[in-house]
Amino acid sequence: MADLRDVVGAILRDVTEARGQADLAVRDLVSSYAKDPILRAFTIPRTEIRDLKIDLKVAVRSVDDSPDDRARKEQRVRDVVRSSIASLPFPIDPRTEQVIIKTGLQSASAESVEKELTSSAKSEATRASEETKMDVYRDLIVVEERKDQDVRLVAFTTDIQLTPKKFTTIRDARSHADTVSKLRAGQTLTPQQQKQAEARMKEERAQIQTRLSSEFVQPIKQISEALAAKLAAIAAQPSEKRMVIDVVAEDLKDIPQHMISTVTISLDVNNILPQEEA
């Protein structure tokens, strides 16, 4: 494989060298003819290289942005992705971030971004529900979703009716439980009540997971659409392209003819005569 720019550059260097050698030879002949009275009667032969035309068989291997443009594009995509996902109501793992960045360097649709974010949202909802602190206190369950912010009581028996209420601390929640509990202080749960408590906590975790997943849907959709539009704008910006080609006959022999192109180079070679040495 070769870079077309390198191939053309090599051709131009060879042409320049050949023209220079030809002009140098003519200069030497001029000097010889000037010293010989017989030769002066003849026209000085001259080898010229002008109006050069080269047909170059090529097969394109790849077309990509130039290294500098690609680096700038990657940085813009990375910045846009990170600033967008930072506004989500849940954290994004590094793997998902890298997948979105990689996709954004090609052609990221709102659907593809939304798919990745939804997958992370489900994982986050599952993690949050599993890590929610739940403790059995008397015949109630103290649920702490967010420390010192979102604490509530959940009943696991039918004989306790609770009015929905949130507390800021576990201590406040337990104090309220003392006023509504059907158990006396120090009384333990029966095996049946323990099973009921475990089943209710499992149900509560499932409800938390479902609720969080639902809460994440709208932010994900909005951010996915906005991010896809920003990535499309970056992709639409013009950039310098770099073409990698095959030009060596050995490399071209196994390539189908319909994939081989001809690049014609026309050169007008002038003013290459080297300066005379002092």
N, C-alpha and C positions, 0 to 999 in steps of 0.2 A: 504494500500500500504506500501511497505517496500523497503529499499535499500538492494540489494543483499549483499553488503559488510557488512552491519549491521547484516543481518541474519547469515551469515557465522561467523562473529565475535562472535555473541551470542552463536552459537553452540560450537565454540572453547573454549569459556570461560566456558561453562557448562562441556565440556569434561575435561578440565583442573581441574576444581573443583572436578569432580567425581573421576578422577584419583588420585588427591591429597588426597581426603578423604579415598580412598581405600588403598593407601600406608601408610597413617597415622594409619589406623586400623591394618594393618599388623605389623607396628612397635610396636604398643601396644601389639599385640599378641606375638611378639618375646620376649618382656620384661616379659610377663606373663609366657610363656613357660620356660624361663630361670630360673625362680624362683620356678617352680614346677617340682620335680623329675619324677613324673608320666607323665606329659605332654611332658617332654623332649623326651620321647620314641616315640612320634608321629611326623609326618610331619606337619609343620606349614601351615595351609590353607592360600591361598593367592588369592585375587581377583585382576585380572588384566584387564586393558582396553588397548588393542593393535589392530592394523590393523582395525580401525573403518571404517565402510562404511555406508554412509547416502544417501538415495535417497530422494531428495527434489522436490516436485511438485511446479512448478512456472508458472506464466503467466506474460509475459513482458508487462508493461504498457507504458513505454517510454524509449527511448535511446537518450541521449543528451550529449553534451560536459560537462566536469566538470566545476564547477562555475568559477574557475580561468582561464581555457582555454577560456571559453565563454566570460568572461570579456575582456581578451586580444584580442580576435577575434573581439568583438564589437568595441573596440577602434581602431583597425586597419581599419575596414570597415568605421567607422566614419571619420577617418583622410583621407582615400583615396577618399571618396565621396566628402568631403568638398574641398579638394585640386583640384579635377577635375572640379567641378561645378564653382569654383572660376574663372576659365579661360573662362567661357562663356561670350558672349557680352551682357548679360542681367542678372539681379538679379533673384535668385530663392527664392521663398517663403519658410518659415520654414516647412510648411506642406509637400511640395513636397520633400524637403531634407529628412525628416523623413521617408517618404514612400520609397524612394530609399535606405536609410540605412536599413530599415526593410527588404526590398526585397533582399538586398545584403547579409544579414545574412543567407538567405536561398539559393537561386539560381537565381541570376539576369542575364538575357540575355540582349544582346545589344538592342533587340527590346523592352523589358519592360522598360529599362532605357530611350530609345528614346521616348517612348510613354509619360512618365511622363514629360520629358524635353520639348517636343513639346507642351504639354498642358500649361505649364508655359510660353513658348514662345508666344503662341497665346494671353494669358492674358496680357503679357507684351506689345505686339504690340498694343493691344486694348487700354491699359492704356496710352501708349505713344502717340497714335494718339488723344485720347480724351483730354490729357493734353497739347498738342501742342498749344502754344499761337498764336492766329490769330486775327488780328484787321483790320477793314476796314479803309483805309486811302485814301481820295479822291475817285477815282474810281479803286482802287487797293486793294489787300489784302496783309498785311505784315505777313508773316509766320515765326515764330521763333521756330525751332525744338530744338536747343540747345542754351542756353543763351550765347550771345557774341561769338558764333562760327558759327552757321548755321542759317542765316537769309536770306530770299529771298522774292521776290515780285511775286504775282500771279494775273493775269488779270481775271476779271469775265465778261468782255464785249468783243465783237469781234472787236471793233474798236481800240484796243490797242495791239500792237505787242511787246512782250518783248523778249530780248535776255537773255538766261539763265545766271544768275549771282548770286553769293552769297556775302552776306555782313556780317561783323562781329558784327555790332550793328544795332538796330532798327533805330537809328538816321541816319545812312548812307543810309539805305534802303529808308527812307522817303525822304531824300534829292534827291535820284535818282528818286523817284516817282514824285517829283515836276517837274522834267524835261520831263516826258513822259505822265503825266496825261492830260486828255482832259477836266477836270473840272477847272474852275477858282477858285482861292483861296476863301474859304468861301462858295462855292456853295455846296448845299446838294444833296444827291441822291434822285432820284424819287422812288416811291414805287416799280416800276418794277425793278429798279436797286438794291434795297435792297433785293428783292427776289432772284435776280441773284447772289448777293454776298453770301447770306445764302446757296443757292444750291451749289455754287462753294466751299465754305468752307467745306460743308458736303462731297463733292466729294474728296476734298484734304485730309481730314482725312481718308477716305476709302483707298486712294492711299498710304498714309503713313503706314497704318496698313498692307496692302498687301506687300509693299516693305520690311518692317521690318521682316515680317514673312518669306519672301523668303531669306533675309540675314541671318536668324538664322538657316536655314535648314542644311547647310554644317557643321558649328561648332557643332551642336547638334549630327549629325551622327558620326563625328570623335571622339568626347568626349564620346559618348555612347559606341562605340566599344572599345576604350581604357579603359574605366572604367569597362566594363564587363570583359575584360581580367584580370584586376587587381583583381577584386572580385573573379573570378574563381581561381586565384592563391592563394588567401587567403583561400578559401574553400578547396583547395586541400592539404593544410598543415595538417599533422597528429595532432591529439589531443587526450587527455585522455577522454574516454567515461564514462558516468554514466548511469547505468541501474536501472530503478525503476520497481519492480515486486510485484506481489501478491503471498503470500505463505500460508496465513491462509485459512483453509478449507472453512470457511464461505464466504470468498471473492472469492474463486475459483468455488463455486457450480453453479453460473450462467454463467460461461465462457465456450464456446464450447470446447470439448475435443481436437480438432485439434489446438487450440490456447494454450494448456497447454504443457509445456516441463518438462523433468525430469533432474535435476542437480544431478549428483552423486559425492559425496565427500568422498575420501578415505584418512584416517589419520593413520599414524604410530606414536603412542603416546609413547614417551620415556622420561626418565629423569625428571619426575615431582615430585619425592619423596621429601617432604618438609624437611628442615633441622631440626635436633633435637633442641629442646629448651634447653638453658643452665640451 
